[in-house]
Amino acid sequence: MAARPIGITVTLRGGLFSKNIPRVVEQQIVAEIITKVEERTARGGRGLGAKRNIIGQERAQPLSLAVSSTLNWPRTRGTAWQRKNIAIVKAMAPRVGRKAAERIAEELGGA
């Protein structure tokens, strides 16, 4: 199965983010989102598919993550597994990004 990029939009609000934020801060927020998603997908699930199939993760570039799985029964195609993980990523990204942005803003404001 070929890797497909997932497009996610996270809107940040607040004093620091009303202006253009530096590229370094933006990359740090994205890196934190990817790290949290990596932790979540490594956890797997509870069913037979999660027990019998090995999850592989690869970070070829600093700001990208490729997650793969073997296709042992009962996971024979992986389409539902893929949809589930895409939904997890899309649900997690805004919350994790917002939390990271708030933490960074707090650190910059307090310094």
TORTI-805091 format. One record per atom (N, C-alpha, C, CB): residue number from 1; atom name; y negated, x, z. Coordinates in steps of 0.05 Angstrom, whole numbers, plus 5000, padded with zeros to 4 digits. Glycine has a CB too. Example, Ala and Ser with C-alpha at 12.3 -4.5 7.8 and 13.67 -1.06 7.14 Angstrom:
2
(atom 1,"N",(5114,5264,5156)) (atom 1,"CA",(5090,5246,5156)) (atom 1,"C",(5066,5264,5156)) (atom 1,"CB",(5089,5226,5181)) (atom 2,"N",(5045,5257,5142)) (atom 2,"CA",(5021,5273,5143)) (atom 2,"C",(4999,5258,5157)) (atom 2,"CB",(5012,5282,5114)) 
This chain:
111
(atom 1,"N",(5023,5017,5000)) (atom 1,"CA",(5000,5000,5000)) (atom 1,"C",(4975,5018,5000)) (atom 1,"CB",(5000,4981,5024)) (atom 2,"N",(4957,5013,4982)) (atom 2,"CA",(4933,5030,4980)) (atom 2,"C",(4913,5023,5002)) (atom 2,"CB",(4920,5026,4953)) (atom 3,"N",(4899,5043,5011)) (atom 3,"CA",(4879,5039,5032)) (atom 3,"C",(4855,5025,5020)) (atom 3,"CB",(4870,5066,5045)) (atom 4,"N",(4845,5005,5035)) (atom 4,"CA",(4821,4990,5027)) (atom 4,"C",(4800,4994,5048)) (atom 4,"CB",(4828,4960,5022)) (atom 5,"N",(4776,5001,5040)) (atom 5,"CA",(4754,5003,5060)) (atom 5,"C",(4746,4976,5070)) (atom 5,"CB",(4730,5018,5048)) (atom 6,"N",(4739,4974,5095)) (atom 6,"CA",(4730,4950,5108)) (atom 6,"C",(4700,4951,5111)) (atom 6,"CB",(4745,4944,5135)) (atom 7,"N",(4686,4932,5101)) (atom 7,"CA",(4656,4932,5105)) (atom 7,"C",(4649,4916,5129)) (atom 7,"CB",(4643,4920,5080)) (atom 8,"N",(4635,4928,5147)) (atom 8,"CA",(4627,4915,5172)) (atom 8,"C",(4597,4919,5176)) (atom 8,"CB",(4643,4925,5197)) (atom 9,"N",(4582,4898,5183)) (atom 9,"CA",(4554,4900,5188)) (atom 9,"C",(4548,4894,5217)) (atom 9,"CB",(4538,4881,5170)) (atom 10,"N",(4534,4912,5230)) (atom 10,"CA",(4527,4909,5258)) (atom 10,"C",(4497,4910,5260)) (atom 10,"CB",(4540,4931,5276)) (atom 11,"N",(4485,4889,5271)) (atom 11,"CA",(4456,4887,5274)) (atom 11,"C",(4449,4894,5303)) (atom 11,"CB",(4445,4859,5267)) (atom 12,"N",(4431,4914,5306)) (atom 12,"CA",(4423,4923,5333)) (atom 12,"C",(4394,4914,5337)) (atom 12,"CB",(4426,4953,5336)) (atom 13,"N",(4388,4904,5361)) (atom 13,"CA",(4361,4895,5367)) (atom 13,"C",(4351,4909,5392)) (atom 13,"CB",(4360,4864,5372)) (atom 14,"N",(4325,4911,5394)) (atom 14,"CA",(4314,4924,5418)) (atom 14,"C",(4291,4943,5410)) (atom 14,"CB",(4335,4939,5434)) (atom 15,"N",(4278,4954,5430)) (atom 15,"CA",(4255,4971,5425)) (atom 15,"C",(4261,4995,5408)) (atom 15,"CB",(4243,4980,5451)) (atom 16,"N",(4283,5009,5414)) (atom 16,"CA",(4290,5033,5399)) (atom 16,"C",(4298,5027,5371)) (atom 16,"CB",(4312,5048,5414)) (atom 17,"N",(4311,5003,5367)) (atom 17,"CA",(4323,4997,5341)) (atom 17,"C",(4305,4981,5323)) (atom 17,"CB",(4348,4983,5346)) (atom 18,"N",(4280,4974,5332)) (atom 18,"CA",(4262,4960,5315)) (atom 18,"C",(4250,4979,5294)) (atom 18,"CB",(4239,4947,5331)) (atom 19,"N",(4251,5005,5300)) (atom 19,"CA",(4243,5025,5280)) (atom 19,"C",(4267,5037,5268)) (atom 19,"CB",(4225,5047,5294)) (atom 20,"N",(4263,5056,5249)) (atom 20,"CA",(4286,5069,5237)) (atom 20,"C",(4299,5088,5257)) (atom 20,"CB",(4277,5085,5212)) (atom 21,"N",(4324,5084,5262)) (atom 21,"CA",(4338,5102,5281)) (atom 21,"C",(4347,5127,5267)) (atom 21,"CB",(4362,5087,5295)) (atom 22,"N",(4347,5149,5280)) (atom 22,"CA",(4356,5174,5267)) (atom 22,"C",(4385,5172,5257)) (atom 22,"CB",(4353,5198,5286)) (atom 23,"N",(4390,5186,5236)) (atom 23,"CA",(4417,5186,5224)) (atom 23,"C",(4438,5196,5244)) (atom 23,"CB",(4417,5204,5199)) (atom 24,"N",(4431,5215,5261)) (atom 24,"CA",(4450,5226,5281)) (atom 24,"C",(4458,5204,5300)) (atom 24,"CB",(4437,5249,5297)) (atom 25,"N",(4440,5187,5309)) (atom 25,"CA",(4446,5165,5328)) (atom 25,"C",(4464,5145,5314)) (atom 25,"CB",(4421,5151,5338)) (atom 26,"N",(4458,5139,5289)) (atom 26,"CA",(4474,5120,5274)) (atom 26,"C",(4503,5131,5270)) (atom 26,"CB",(4462,5115,5246)) (atom 27,"N",(4506,5157,5264)) (atom 27,"CA",(4532,5168,5261)) (atom 27,"C",(4547,5168,5287)) (atom 27,"CB",(4530,5197,5250)) (atom 28,"N",(4534,5172,5309)) (atom 28,"CA",(4547,5172,5335)) (atom 28,"C",(4557,5144,5342)) (atom 28,"CB",(4527,5182,5357)) (atom 29,"N",(4542,5124,5335)) (atom 29,"CA",(4550,5096,5340)) (atom 29,"C",(4575,5090,5323)) (atom 29,"CB",(4528,5076,5333)) (atom 30,"N",(4575,5098,5298)) (atom 30,"CA",(4598,5093,5280)) (atom 30,"C",(4622,5109,5291)) (atom 30,"CB",(4591,5102,5251)) (atom 31,"N",(4618,5134,5299)) (atom 31,"CA",(4641,5150,5310)) (atom 31,"C",(4653,5137,5334)) (atom 31,"CB",(4631,5178,5316)) (atom 32,"N",(4636,5125,5352)) (atom 32,"CA",(4647,5112,5375)) (atom 32,"C",(4662,5087,5368)) (atom 32,"CB",(4624,5105,5395)) (atom 33,"N",(4653,5072,5348)) (atom 33,"CA",(4667,5048,5339)) (atom 33,"C",(4695,5057,5328)) (atom 33,"CB",(4651,5033,5317)) (atom 34,"N",(4695,5078,5312)) (atom 34,"CA",(4721,5087,5301)) (atom 34,"C",(4740,5096,5323)) (atom 34,"CB",(4716,5110,5280)) (atom 35,"N",(4729,5110,5343)) (atom 35,"CA",(4746,5120,5365)) (atom 35,"C",(4759,5096,5380)) (atom 35,"CB",(4730,5137,5384)) (atom 36,"N",(4743,5075,5386)) (atom 36,"CA",(4753,5052,5400)) (atom 36,"C",(4774,5037,5383)) (atom 36,"CB",(4730,5033,5407)) (atom 37,"N",(4769,5035,5357)) (atom 37,"CA",(4788,5021,5340)) (atom 37,"C",(4814,5037,5338)) (atom 37,"CB",(4776,5017,5311)) (atom 38,"N",(4811,5064,5338)) (atom 38,"CA",(4835,5081,5338)) (atom 38,"C",(4852,5076,5363)) (atom 38,"CB",(4827,5110,5336)) (atom 39,"N",(4839,5075,5386)) (atom 39,"CA",(4853,5069,5411)) (atom 39,"C",(4867,5042,5410)) (atom 39,"CB",(4833,5070,5435)) (atom 40,"N",(4853,5022,5400)) (atom 40,"CA",(4864,4995,5399)) (atom 40,"C",(4888,4993,5380)) (atom 40,"CB",(4843,4975,5391)) (atom 41,"N",(4886,5005,5356)) (atom 41,"CA",(4908,5003,5337)) (atom 41,"C",(4932,5019,5346)) (atom 41,"CB",(4899,5011,5309)) (atom 42,"N",(4928,5041,5361)) (atom 42,"CA",(4950,5057,5371)) (atom 42,"C",(4966,5041,5391)) (atom 42,"CB",(4940,5083,5383)) (atom 43,"N",(4954,5022,5405)) (atom 43,"CA",(4967,5006,5425)) (atom 43,"C",(4989,4989,5414)) (atom 43,"CB",(4947,4989,5440)) (atom 44,"N",(4985,4980,5389)) (atom 44,"CA",(5006,4963,5376)) (atom 44,"C",(5006,4935,5387)) (atom 44,"CB",(5033,4976,5380)) (atom 45,"N",(5030,4923,5387)) (atom 45,"CA",(5033,4896,5396)) (atom 45,"C",(5058,4893,5413)) (atom 45,"CB",(5035,4877,5372)) (atom 46,"N",(5068,4868,5415)) (atom 46,"CA",(5090,4862,5433)) (atom 46,"C",(5116,4854,5418)) (atom 46,"CB",(5083,4841,5453)) (atom 47,"N",(5113,4847,5393)) (atom 47,"CA",(5136,4836,5378)) (atom 47,"C",(5155,4857,5368)) (atom 47,"CB",(5126,4819,5356)) (atom 48,"N",(5175,4847,5354)) (atom 48,"CA",(5195,4865,5342)) (atom 48,"C",(5183,4884,5322)) (atom 48,"CB",(5218,4850,5329)) (atom 49,"N",(5164,4874,5306)) (atom 49,"CA",(5151,4891,5286)) (atom 49,"C",(5137,4914,5299)) (atom 49,"CB",(5131,4874,5270)) (atom 50,"N",(5124,4910,5321)) (atom 50,"CA",(5110,4931,5336)) (atom 50,"C",(5130,4951,5348)) (atom 50,"CB",(5092,4920,5357)) (atom 51,"N",(5153,4941,5356)) (atom 51,"CA",(5173,4959,5369)) (atom 51,"C",(5188,4976,5349)) (atom 51,"CB",(5192,4942,5385)) (atom 52,"N",(5193,4965,5325)) (atom 52,"CA",(5210,4979,5305)) (atom 52,"C",(5194,4995,5285)) (atom 52,"CB",(5227,4959,5292)) (atom 53,"N",(5168,4992,5283)) (atom 53,"CA",(5152,5006,5263)) (atom 53,"C",(5133,5025,5276)) (atom 53,"CB",(5137,4985,5245)) (atom 54,"N",(5131,5049,5264)) (atom 54,"CA",(5114,5070,5275)) (atom 54,"C",(5087,5067,5262)) (atom 54,"CB",(5127,5098,5269)) (atom 55,"N",(5066,5068,5279)) (atom 55,"CA",(5039,5067,5270)) (atom 55,"C",(5029,5095,5267)) (atom 55,"CB",(5021,5051,5291)) (atom 56,"N",(5018,5101,5243)) (atom 56,"CA",(5006,5127,5237)) (atom 56,"C",(4976,5125,5234)) (atom 56,"CB",(5019,5140,5212)) (atom 57,"N",(4962,5144,5244)) (atom 57,"CA",(4933,5145,5242)) (atom 57,"C",(4924,5172,5232)) (atom 57,"CB",(4919,5138,5269)) (atom 58,"N",(4904,5171,5214)) (atom 58,"CA",(4894,5196,5202)) (atom 58,"C",(4864,5195,5200)) (atom 58,"CB",(4907,5202,5175)) (atom 59,"N",(4851,5215,5211)) (atom 59,"CA",(4822,5217,5208)) (atom 59,"C",(4816,5240,5189)) (atom 59,"CB",(4808,5222,5236)) (atom 60,"N",(4816,5234,5163)) (atom 60,"CA",(4811,5255,5143)) (atom 60,"C",(4782,5264,5144)) (atom 60,"CB",(4818,5244,5115)) (atom 61,"N",(4764,5246,5148)) (atom 61,"CA",(4736,5252,5150)) (atom 61,"C",(4727,5244,5177)) (atom 61,"CB",(4719,5237,5127)) (atom 62,"N",(4704,5255,5187)) (atom 62,"CA",(4695,5248,5214)) (atom 62,"C",(4689,5219,5218)) (atom 62,"CB",(4671,5264,5221)) (atom 63,"N",(4680,5205,5197)) (atom 63,"CA",(4672,5177,5200)) (atom 63,"C",(4690,5158,5185)) (atom 63,"CB",(4644,5173,5191)) (atom 64,"N",(4716,5165,5184)) (atom 64,"CA",(4735,5146,5172)) (atom 64,"C",(4762,5148,5186)) (atom 64,"CB",(4739,5152,5141)) (atom 65,"N",(4777,5126,5185)) (atom 65,"CA",(4803,5124,5199)) (atom 65,"C",(4822,5109,5181)) (atom 65,"CB",(4800,5110,5227)) (atom 66,"N",(4845,5121,5175)) (atom 66,"CA",(4866,5108,5160)) (atom 66,"C",(4889,5102,5179)) (atom 66,"CB",(4875,5126,5136)) (atom 67,"N",(4897,5076,5179)) (atom 67,"CA",(4919,5068,5196)) (atom 67,"C",(4942,5058,5178)) (atom 67,"CB",(4910,5045,5216)) (atom 68,"N",(4966,5068,5183)) (atom 68,"CA",(4989,5060,5167)) (atom 68,"C",(5013,5053,5185)) (atom 68,"CB",(4997,5082,5147)) (atom 69,"N",(5032,5039,5173)) (atom 69,"CA",(5056,5031,5189)) (atom 69,"C",(5080,5033,5170)) (atom 69,"CB",(5052,5003,5200)) (atom 70,"N",(5103,5038,5183)) (atom 70,"CA",(5128,5037,5168)) (atom 70,"C",(5134,5008,5162)) (atom 70,"CB",(5151,5051,5183)) (atom 71,"N",(5153,5003,5144)) (atom 71,"CA",(5159,4975,5137)) (atom 71,"C",(5189,4969,5143)) (atom 71,"CB",(5154,4970,5107)) (atom 72,"N",(5196,4971,5168)) (atom 72,"CA",(5223,4964,5177)) (atom 72,"C",(5223,4935,5185)) (atom 72,"CB",(5232,4982,5201)) (atom 73,"N",(5247,4922,5182)) (atom 73,"CA",(5249,4894,5188)) (atom 73,"C",(5241,4889,5217)) (atom 73,"CB",(5278,4884,5184)) (atom 74,"N",(5226,4869,5224)) (atom 74,"CA",(5217,4845,5209)) (atom 74,"C",(5192,4849,5193)) (atom 74,"CB",(5214,4823,5227)) (atom 75,"N",(5179,4873,5194)) (atom 75,"CA",(5155,4877,5178)) (atom 75,"C",(5164,4888,5151)) (atom 75,"CB",(5135,4897,5192)) (atom 76,"N",(5166,4871,5131)) (atom 76,"CA",(5176,4880,5105)) (atom 76,"C",(5154,4884,5084)) (atom 76,"CB",(5195,4860,5094)) (atom 77,"N",(5131,4871,5088)) (atom 77,"CA",(5108,4875,5069)) (atom 77,"C",(5084,4886,5084)) (atom 77,"CB",(5102,4850,5055)) (atom 78,"N",(5079,4877,5107)) (atom 78,"CA",(5056,4886,5123)) (atom 78,"C",(5030,4871,5118)) (atom 78,"CB",(5051,4914,5117)) (atom 79,"N",(5031,4849,5103)) (atom 79,"CA",(5006,4834,5097)) (atom 79,"C",(4994,4821,5122)) (atom 79,"CB",(5011,4813,5075)) (atom 80,"N",(5011,4809,5138)) (atom 80,"CA",(5001,4796,5162)) (atom 80,"C",(4991,4817,5182)) (atom 80,"CB",(5023,4778,5175)) (atom 81,"N",(5005,4839,5184)) (atom 81,"CA",(4997,4861,5201)) (atom 81,"C",(4970,4872,5193)) (atom 81,"CB",(5018,4884,5201)) (atom 82,"N",(4966,4874,5167)) (atom 82,"CA",(4941,4884,5156)) (atom 82,"C",(4918,4865,5162)) (atom 82,"CB",(4943,4889,5126)) (atom 83,"N",(4923,4839,5158)) (atom 83,"CA",(4902,4819,5164)) (atom 83,"C",(4895,4819,5193)) (atom 83,"CB",(4912,4791,5155)) (atom 84,"N",(4916,4821,5210)) (atom 84,"CA",(4911,4822,5239)) (atom 84,"C",(4894,4846,5247)) (atom 84,"CB",(4938,4823,5254)) (atom 85,"N",(4900,4869,5237)) (atom 85,"CA",(4884,4893,5244)) (atom 85,"C",(4856,4892,5233)) (atom 85,"CB",(4899,4918,5235)) (atom 86,"N",(4853,4881,5209)) (atom 86,"CA",(4826,4879,5198)) (atom 86,"C",(4809,4860,5215)) (atom 86,"CB",(4827,4869,5168)) (atom 87,"N",(4822,4838,5224)) (atom 87,"CA",(4808,4819,5241)) (atom 87,"C",(4800,4832,5268)) (atom 87,"CB",(4825,4794,5246)) (atom 88,"N",(4818,4848,5279)) (atom 88,"CA",(4812,4862,5304)) (atom 88,"C",(4788,4881,5300)) (atom 88,"CB",(4837,4878,5313)) (atom 89,"N",(4788,4896,5278)) (atom 89,"CA",(4766,4914,5273)) (atom 89,"C",(4740,4899,5270)) (atom 89,"CB",(4772,4931,5248)) (atom 90,"N",(4740,4878,5254)) (atom 90,"CA",(4715,4862,5250)) (atom 90,"C",(4705,4849,5275)) (atom 90,"CB",(4720,4841,5229)) (atom 91,"N",(4723,4842,5293)) (atom 91,"CA",(4715,4830,5319)) (atom 91,"C",(4705,4851,5338)) (atom 91,"CB",(4739,4815,5331)) (atom 92,"N",(4717,4875,5338)) (atom 92,"CA",(4710,4895,5357)) (atom 92,"C",(4684,4910,5350)) (atom 92,"CB",(4732,4916,5359)) (atom 93,"N",(4680,4915,5325)) (atom 93,"CA",(4658,4932,5316)) (atom 93,"C",(4630,4923,5326)) (atom 93,"CB",(4657,4933,5286)) (atom 94,"N",(4622,4898,5324)) (atom 94,"CA",(4596,4891,5334)) (atom 94,"C",(4592,4895,5364)) (atom 94,"CB",(4590,4862,5328)) (atom 95,"N",(4613,4888,5380)) (atom 95,"CA",(4610,4892,5409)) (atom 95,"C",(4610,4921,5416)) (atom 95,"CB",(4634,4878,5423)) (atom 96,"N",(4628,4937,5405)) (atom 96,"CA",(4629,4966,5411)) (atom 96,"C",(4603,4979,5402)) (atom 96,"CB",(4653,4979,5398)) (atom 97,"N",(4593,4972,5378)) (atom 97,"CA",(4568,4984,5368)) (atom 97,"C",(4545,4977,5385)) (atom 97,"CB",(4564,4974,5339)) (atom 98,"N",(4543,4952,5393)) (atom 98,"CA",(4521,4943,5410)) (atom 98,"C",(4521,4958,5437)) (atom 98,"CB",(4522,4913,5415)) (atom 99,"N",(4545,4960,5449)) (atom 99,"CA",(4548,4973,5474)) (atom 99,"C",(4540,5003,5472)) (atom 99,"CB",(4577,4970,5485)) (atom 100,"N",(4549,5016,5451)) (atom 100,"CA",(4543,5044,5447)) (atom 100,"C",(4512,5048,5442)) (atom 100,"CB",(4558,5056,5423)) (atom 101,"N",(4501,5030,5427)) (atom 101,"CA",(4472,5031,5422)) (atom 101,"C",(4456,5026,5448)) (atom 101,"CB",(4464,5010,5401)) (atom 102,"N",(4464,5008,5464)) (atom 102,"CA",(4451,5003,5489)) (atom 102,"C",(4453,5028,5508)) (atom 102,"CB",(4462,4979,5504)) (atom 103,"N",(4476,5040,5508)) (atom 103,"CA",(4480,5064,5524)) (atom 103,"C",(4462,5087,5514)) (atom 103,"CB",(4509,5073,5524)) (atom 104,"N",(4461,5091,5488)) (atom 104,"CA",(4444,5112,5477)) (atom 104,"C",(4415,5107,5482)) (atom 104,"CB",(4449,5115,5446)) (atom 105,"N",(4406,5082,5479)) (atom 105,"CA",(4379,5074,5484)) (atom 105,"C",(4372,5079,5514)) (atom 105,"CB",(4374,5045,5477)) (atom 106,"N",(4390,5073,5531)) (atom 106,"CA",(4386,5077,5560)) (atom 106,"C",(4383,5107,5566)) (atom 106,"CB",(4409,5065,5576)) (atom 107,"N",(4401,5123,5554)) (atom 107,"CA",(4399,5152,5558)) (atom 107,"C",(4373,5164,5548)) (atom 107,"CB",(4423,5166,5545)) (atom 108,"N",(4364,5154,5524)) (atom 108,"CA",(4339,5165,5513)) (atom 108,"C",(4315,5155,5528)) (atom 108,"CB",(4337,5156,5483)) (atom 109,"N",(4317,5131,5538)) (atom 109,"CA",(4294,5119,5553)) (atom 109,"C",(4291,5132,5581)) (atom 109,"CB",(4297,5089,5556)) (atom 110,"N",(4314,5139,5593)) (atom 110,"CA",(4314,5150,5620)) (atom 110,"C",(4307,5180,5620)) (atom 110,"CB",(4340,5146,5632)) (atom 111,"N",(4309,5193,5597)) (atom 111,"CA",(4304,5222,5596)) (atom 111,"C",(4275,5229,5595)) (atom 111,"CB",(4317,5234,5572)) 
